[in-house]
Amino acid sequence: MTPQTLEQHEVLAFGRETILQEAQALVAMAERLDDAFVRAVDLVLACQGRVVTTGMGKSGAVARKIAGTLASTGTPALFLHPAEGVHGDLGMITMGDVLLAVSNSGDTEELNAILPAIARIEVPIIALTGRADSPLGRAAAALLDTGVEREVCPYNLAPTSSTTAQIAMGDALAIAVMRRRKFTSADYAKLHPRGALGRRLLLTVADVMRTGDALATVTQDVPLKDVLFAITRAHAGAAAVVDAERRLLGLMTDGDIRRALLADEDALHKPCRAHINVTPRRVVPDSLAAETLQIMQGPPQIGEMPVVDSEGRVIGMLNLKDLLQAGIV
């Protein structure tokens, strides 16, 4: 091996060792899980207010993450910095809330300072700590043991295995609560309307259909060239053929026009009615865009689909490219 290869081998070994040691810490924590976890889940489910998470340093970063996970899975939650708490921010916590405190030692000065105030307003505490016999552990209504044998840091100093355990326990709590609430993917989408899942479950045809100048409509008596002009003006690929009440009679695509011209060079000056697709697929505006996309992707693939109201009147046009660009796939 070259010196560079030896160095690379060593680096990979360091990485694997870290991951495996942290995985072993998580397995040990999972095996210790007991009734305290059930109490913690029950406390969150019974909470009439919010779950307020708190912690200092790296544990504070974990507490922020847990608050975000809870909030995104149906449990109102926020983060309180304990150092700010003793300077007025304790007003963020009220009766009916639950405090979720994260501290590996369970004996953090800033957390210890707010514990008496929490006790006075009778807010139950869920503690994520490695020491049951600590100020935080003794104050907890539910103590979740996130202790690790040692940090994966070679000097047993930098919070590594301990913060991994805290994150995993926070995830376990949030997901257990989520499942007990029967929180669905549709509920999740409502809290993530700009995400891909939210778009798939919430976006309707009405949200993405083309209307106004981007909607090409013609009557069946106009010459084929007028259909071509209408499609061009709308920057579309098809025109909806409608009657005097705008009820859908059929669809004419630019492909239909090309085929008409191949069959008859004078077709541009003749009424378009002979070349209309009178049985096009159609969709209503409150249909889910994701479900309609599956239909349009085929087989056979459909480039344009008229959108009609309950009376069959054309109110828009759905374009396959628009659906793909909407980010619902």
C-alpha positions in Angstrom: 0.0 0.0 0.0 1.1 3.6 -0.6 1.3 6.0 2.3 -1.8 7.7 1.0 -3.7 4.5 0.8 -2.7 3.7 4.4 -3.9 7.1 5.5 -7.2 6.6 3.7 -7.7 3.2 5.3 -7.1 4.7 8.7 -9.6 7.5 8.2 -12.2 5.0 7.0 -11.6 2.9 10.1 -12.1 5.9 12.3 -15.4 6.6 10.7 -16.7 3.1 10.9 -15.5 2.8 14.6 -17.4 6.0 15.5 -20.6 4.9 13.8 -20.5 1.4 15.3 -19.8 2.6 18.8 -22.7 5.0 18.6 -24.9 2.3 17.2 -24.0 0.1 20.2 -24.9 2.9 22.6 -28.3 3.2 20.9 -28.9 -0.6 21.2 -28.1 -0.5 24.9 -30.4 2.4 25.4 -33.3 0.6 23.6 -32.8 -2.4 25.8 -33.2 -0.2 28.9 -36.4 1.4 27.8 -39.1 1.0 30.5 -42.4 2.3 31.8 -40.9 5.7 32.1 -41.1 6.0 28.4 -44.9 5.1 28.5 -45.3 7.8 31.2 -43.6 10.4 29.0 -45.8 9.5 26.0 -48.9 9.8 28.2 -47.7 13.2 29.5 -47.3 14.5 26.0 -50.7 13.1 24.9 -52.4 14.7 27.9 -50.7 18.0 27.4 -53.3 20.8 27.0 -50.6 23.4 26.0 -47.3 23.0 24.4 -44.2 20.8 24.9 -41.5 23.2 25.9 -38.0 21.8 25.3 -34.9 23.1 26.9 -31.2 22.4 27.2 -27.8 24.1 27.2 -25.0 23.7 24.7 -25.1 20.6 22.5 -28.1 19.4 24.6 -29.8 22.6 23.7 -29.2 21.9 20.0 -30.8 18.5 20.5 -33.7 20.1 22.4 -34.3 22.5 19.4 -34.4 19.5 17.1 -36.8 17.6 19.3 -39.2 20.6 19.4 -39.1 20.8 15.6 -39.8 17.0 15.3 -42.7 17.2 17.7 -44.2 20.3 16.0 -44.0 18.7 12.6 -45.7 15.5 13.8 -48.7 17.1 15.4 -47.6 18.1 18.9 -47.3 21.9 19.5 -43.8 22.5 20.7 -41.2 25.3 21.2 -37.7 25.7 22.5 -36.8 27.7 25.6 -33.2 28.7 26.2 -32.7 28.1 30.0 -30.3 31.0 30.4 -32.9 33.3 28.9 -35.6 31.6 31.0 -34.2 33.1 34.3 -34.3 36.5 32.7 -38.0 36.6 31.9 -38.5 34.0 29.2 -40.0 31.6 31.8 -43.3 33.4 30.9 -43.3 31.1 27.8 -44.2 28.2 30.1 -47.7 28.1 31.6 -49.9 25.6 33.4 -51.0 23.0 31.0 -47.6 22.8 29.3 -45.0 20.0 29.6 -41.3 20.7 30.0 -38.9 18.4 28.2 -35.4 19.0 29.5 -32.2 17.6 28.0 -29.0 17.3 29.9 -26.5 14.5 29.9 -25.3 15.2 33.5 -28.7 16.3 34.8 -26.8 18.9 36.7 -26.6 22.0 34.4 -26.5 25.3 36.3 -28.9 27.1 34.0 -31.4 24.2 34.1 -31.1 23.9 37.9 -32.0 27.6 38.1 -35.4 27.2 36.5 -36.5 24.0 38.1 -38.0 25.6 41.2 -40.1 27.9 39.1 -41.3 25.0 37.0 -42.3 23.2 40.2 -44.3 26.2 41.4 -46.4 26.3 38.3 -46.9 22.5 38.4 -45.6 21.8 35.0 -44.5 18.1 34.7 -41.0 17.5 33.5 -39.8 14.8 31.0 -36.0 14.5 31.5 -33.6 13.1 29.0 -30.5 12.5 31.1 -27.8 10.0 31.8 -28.0 10.4 35.6 -31.2 9.6 37.5 -29.6 10.8 40.8 -29.3 14.4 39.6 -31.3 17.6 40.2 -33.0 17.2 36.8 -33.5 13.4 37.3 -35.1 13.9 40.8 -37.4 16.7 39.5 -38.7 14.6 36.6 -42.2 13.1 36.3 -40.7 10.8 33.6 -37.0 10.1 33.3 -35.7 8.8 30.0 -32.3 7.3 30.5 -30.0 8.5 27.7 -26.8 7.7 29.5 -23.9 6.2 27.5 -20.9 4.2 28.8 -18.6 6.8 27.3 -18.4 9.3 24.5 -17.0 8.1 21.2 -14.6 11.1 21.4 -11.2 9.5 22.1 -10.8 11.7 25.1 -14.3 11.1 26.4 -15.0 14.8 26.3 -16.9 16.0 23.2 -20.6 15.3 23.4 -21.0 12.6 20.7 -22.5 9.3 21.8 -24.6 11.1 24.4 -26.1 13.6 21.9 -26.8 10.8 19.5 -28.7 9.0 22.2 -30.6 12.1 23.1 -31.7 12.6 19.5 -32.8 9.0 19.1 -34.8 9.2 22.3 -36.4 12.4 21.2 -37.3 10.7 17.9 -38.7 7.7 19.7 -40.9 9.8 21.9 -42.2 11.9 19.0 -43.0 8.9 16.8 -44.6 7.0 19.6 -46.9 10.1 20.3 -47.5 10.5 16.6 -48.6 6.9 16.3 -50.8 7.0 19.4 -52.5 10.2 17.9 -53.1 8.3 14.7 -51.4 11.2 12.9 -51.7 10.5 9.2 -49.7 11.5 6.1 -52.5 13.9 5.2 -52.1 15.6 8.7 -48.3 15.7 8.1 -48.9 17.3 4.7 -51.0 20.1 6.2 -48.0 21.1 8.3 -45.6 20.9 5.3 -47.6 22.5 2.5 -44.4 23.5 0.6 -42.8 20.0 0.8 -43.1 17.3 -1.8 -45.5 15.3 0.4 -47.7 18.4 1.1 -47.9 19.1 -2.6 -48.9 15.5 -3.4 -51.6 15.4 -0.8 -52.9 19.0 -1.0 -52.3 20.4 -4.5 -55.5 20.2 -6.6 -56.0 20.6 -10.3 -57.4 24.0 -9.7 -54.1 25.1 -8.2 -52.1 24.3 -11.4 -54.5 24.5 -14.3 -54.0 27.1 -17.0 -56.7 29.8 -17.3 -57.2 33.2 -19.0 -54.8 33.9 -21.9 -53.1 30.6 -21.3 -56.3 28.7 -22.0 -57.0 28.0 -25.7 -60.7 27.5 -26.6 -62.4 27.5 -30.0 -65.8 26.5 -31.5 -66.2 23.6 -33.9 -67.0 25.9 -36.8 -63.8 27.9 -37.0 -61.2 27.0 -39.6 -58.3 24.8 -38.6 -55.9 27.7 -38.9 -57.7 29.6 -36.2 -57.3 26.6 -33.9 -53.6 26.8 -34.7 -53.5 30.5 -33.9 -55.4 29.9 -30.6 -52.9 27.2 -29.5 -50.0 29.4 -30.4 -51.3 32.5 -28.6 -51.8 30.4 -25.4 -48.3 28.9 -25.7 -50.2 25.6 -25.3 -50.3 22.2 -26.9 -54.0 21.9 -27.4 -57.3 23.8 -27.7 -60.6 22.9 -26.0 -63.5 22.9 -28.5 -66.6 24.3 -26.8 -70.1 25.2 -27.7 -71.8 28.6 -27.1 -72.1 27.8 -23.4 -68.4 26.8 -23.1 -69.4 23.2 -22.6 -66.7 20.8 -23.8 -67.3 19.2 -27.2 -63.8 17.8 -27.7 -60.1 18.5 -27.9 -57.7 19.4 -30.7 -54.0 19.1 -30.2 -51.2 20.4 -32.4 -50.6 16.8 -33.3 -54.2 16.6 -34.6 -53.5 19.6 -36.8 -50.4 18.1 -38.3 -52.2 14.9 -39.1 -55.1 16.9 -40.7 -52.6 18.7 -42.9 -50.9 15.5 -44.0 -54.3 14.1 -45.0 -55.5 17.3 -46.7 -53.3 20.3 -47.6 -56.4 22.6 -47.7 -57.5 21.6 -44.2 -56.3 24.9 -42.7 -59.2 26.7 -44.3 -61.9 24.2 -43.5 -63.9 23.9 -40.3 -62.1 22.0 -37.6 -65.0 19.8 -36.6 -63.9 16.9 -38.7 -60.6 16.6 -36.8 -61.8 16.9 -33.2 -61.2 14.3 -30.6 -64.7 14.1 -29.2 -63.9 11.7 -26.3 -60.9 13.4 -24.5 -60.1 12.6 -20.9 -61.3 15.4 -18.7 -60.9 16.3 -15.0 -62.7 18.4 -12.4 -60.9 21.2 -10.6 -60.9 19.7 -7.1 -59.2 16.5 -8.2 -55.8 15.9 -6.6 -53.0 17.0 -9.0 -50.9 14.0 -8.1 -53.6 11.5 -9.0 -54.3 13.3 -12.2 -50.5 13.3 -13.0 -50.6 9.5 -12.8 -53.4 9.4 -15.4 -51.7 11.8 -17.7 -48.4 9.9 -17.6 -50.3 6.9 -19.0 -50.2 4.8 -20.9 -51.1 6.4 -23.1 -49.5 9.7 -22.2 -51.7 12.7 -22.3 -50.1 16.1 -22.8 -53.2 18.3 -22.2 -56.4 17.6 -20.3 -59.4 20.0 -20.2 -60.7 21.0 -16.7 -64.5 21.2 -16.5 -67.0 22.2 -13.9 -70.1 20.3 -12.8 -72.0 21.4 -15.9 -69.2 20.3 -18.3 -68.1 23.9 -19.0 -64.4 24.3 -19.7 -62.7 26.4 -16.9 -59.1 25.5 -17.5 -56.5 23.3 -19.1 -54.1 20.9 -17.4 -50.6 20.6 -18.9 -48.4 17.6 -18.2 -45.3 19.7 -18.0 -46.9 22.1 -15.5 -47.7 19.1 -13.3 -44.1 17.8 -13.4 -42.8 21.3 -12.7 -45.1 21.6 -9.7 -42.8 19.2 -7.8 -45.4 16.6 -6.8 -43.3 13.6 -8.0 
